[in-house]
Structures are given as C-alpha cells and as structure tokens.
Amino acid sequence: MKFRTQMHEVISWEQEIENGINISKKIENAYAKEICINMSKDSFMKDHKAPFDITIQVLKGSIDFGVLNQQILLKSLDSISLKANEIHNLLALEDSIVRLTLYKQDSLERVESVLKS
C-alpha cells in the first residue's frame, strides 16, 4: 500500500505472504534501493553474493542466515550488513518479510536472477 502526504510518500511493508519467494522494489532514491523479499516458510535463497555492500533486516518472521560457513538466526527486527561479494543464503523458518537495502547502482533484476538460477 502506498499513499502520499503533501511532500512524502509513505510505504507499507506489510504484505500477504504467498507461496515461495516474492520480490518487489519499495523505495528508490538518489543513494539506495529498498527491496521487499517475502518468503513463505521453508523457502530458500541459495548461495549468492552482491557486487556492493548490502543490509538485510527481518521485518517479520525468522530467517536462518548463512554467511562465512556459519548459520545466524535473524528474528523480527534483527539486521545484518555484508561487504560486497560475501556469499550468503537465506532459509525462512516461518513466513517472513525481509528488507534488503541495495546500493543505488545494484539492480532488482540481479536479485530476481538468484531465484531463477
């Protein structure tokens, strides 16, 4: 859901979780892109990496986050930042909404390609 105030657009991150993984761009400005990743329980994003630093925040649910040969439990409102090219993966332990912050030069298409390969 989106609505405008006089000068600002307010974005809701609350969404119904569909089966699998669904990705959408929520915000884009001069510096960054904010991506919403909805993951149904037991859905998995295999090992992948980003060409720039990223930040991942679990807004709802819980994620088993794999990075540097360790598994980290991320619960609602937990976040983690990764340097460029760090290989990582995500497993939804329950229906989850994840906020992904990308550098402006990164692309939504790159994130979507992780699901297709």
Number of C-alpha atoms within 10 A of each C-alpha: 9 9 9 9 7 5 6 8 11 12 12 10 18 12 11 11 16 12 13 16 20 15 19 13 14 16 14 14 8 8 9 15 20 20 22 23 21 26 28 22 20 15 19 18 16 15 13 15 19 19 15 15 16 20 15 21 20 21 19 20 19 24 30 19 18 17 15 8 8 9 14 13 12 22 17 15 14 15 15 13 12 16 13 12 13 16 16 19 16 22 20 24 19 16 21 25 28 25 22 22 20 23 18 14 11 17 15 14 9 12 19 14 10 13 15 6 6
